[in-house]
Amino acid sequence: MKQLYLVTVRITLILGLLSYLVTVGIAFVGHGFVIGVLSASLPLLSNAYWAISLWESTEVFHIYYVNGQITLLILILLSVALSKLSRK
């Protein structure tokens, strides 16, 4: 159980970092410097905001982005659950 937890945490960290960089990129390119800096300073809130904002977009990149955010949320919840289970 502990090894599954460690693998899940590593995947979550990698996907989280990539997601953060893409989110900041979306904010900078789409809405300018101020929004980009704001998104960079509030990573979890900005990821949630941009995922909700781009939810109905039909662009392929935005669809992958939203699906990546959903996957990241599932991985975070799975990591927390495995953390609780591996302590017992």
C-alpha positions as CSV (number, residue, x, y, z in Angstrom):
1,M,0.0,0.0,0.0
2,K,2.9,2.4,0.8
3,Q,4.5,1.9,-2.6
4,L,1.2,2.6,-4.4
5,Y,0.9,5.8,-2.2
6,L,4.4,6.9,-3.2
7,V,3.8,6.3,-6.9
8,T,0.5,8.2,-6.7
9,V,2.1,11.1,-4.9
10,R,4.9,11.4,-7.5
11,I,2.4,11.3,-10.4
12,T,0.3,13.9,-8.7
13,L,3.2,16.2,-8.2
14,I,4.3,15.9,-11.8
15,L,0.8,16.5,-13.1
16,G,0.3,19.3,-10.6
17,L,3.4,21.1,-11.7
18,L,2.5,20.7,-15.4
19,S,-1.0,21.9,-14.7
20,Y,0.3,24.9,-12.8
21,L,2.6,25.9,-15.7
22,V,-0.2,25.5,-18.3
23,T,-2.6,27.4,-16.1
24,V,-0.2,30.3,-15.8
25,G,0.4,30.2,-19.6
26,I,-3.3,30.3,-20.3
27,A,-3.7,33.3,-18.0
28,F,-0.8,35.2,-19.5
29,V,-1.6,34.5,-23.2
30,G,-5.4,34.9,-22.8
31,H,-5.7,37.8,-20.4
32,G,-2.4,39.6,-20.0
33,F,0.3,40.2,-17.4
34,V,-1.8,41.1,-14.3
35,I,-4.1,38.1,-14.6
36,G,-1.1,35.9,-15.3
37,V,0.7,37.1,-12.1
38,L,-2.5,36.7,-10.2
39,S,-2.9,33.1,-11.5
40,A,0.7,32.4,-10.6
41,S,0.2,33.5,-7.1
42,L,-3.0,31.6,-6.4
43,P,-2.3,28.1,-8.0
44,L,-5.2,26.0,-6.6
45,L,-7.8,28.7,-7.0
46,S,-6.6,29.7,-10.5
47,N,-6.6,26.0,-11.7
48,A,-10.2,25.7,-10.5
49,Y,-11.2,29.0,-12.0
50,W,-9.7,28.3,-15.4
51,A,-11.1,24.7,-15.5
52,I,-14.6,26.0,-14.8
53,S,-14.1,28.9,-17.2
54,L,-13.0,26.7,-20.0
55,W,-15.5,23.9,-19.3
56,E,-17.7,24.6,-22.3
57,S,-14.9,25.5,-24.7
58,T,-14.8,23.3,-27.8
59,E,-11.1,23.8,-28.5
60,V,-9.2,20.5,-28.3
61,F,-6.4,22.0,-26.0
62,H,-9.1,23.3,-23.6
63,I,-10.8,19.9,-23.5
64,Y,-7.5,18.2,-22.6
65,Y,-6.8,20.9,-20.0
66,V,-10.2,20.4,-18.3
67,N,-9.8,16.7,-18.4
68,G,-6.3,17.1,-16.9
69,Q,-7.7,19.2,-14.1
70,I,-10.3,16.5,-13.3
71,T,-7.6,13.8,-13.4
72,L,-5.5,15.9,-11.0
73,L,-8.4,16.3,-8.6
74,I,-9.0,12.5,-8.6
75,L,-5.2,11.9,-8.0
76,I,-5.2,14.4,-5.1
77,L,-8.2,12.7,-3.5
78,L,-6.6,9.2,-4.1
79,S,-3.3,10.4,-2.6
80,V,-5.1,11.6,0.5
81,A,-7.0,8.4,0.9
82,L,-3.9,6.3,0.4
83,S,-2.1,8.4,2.9
84,K,-4.7,7.7,5.5
85,L,-4.6,4.0,4.7
86,S,-0.9,3.6,4.7
87,R,-0.6,5.1,8.2
88,K,-2.7,2.4,9.7
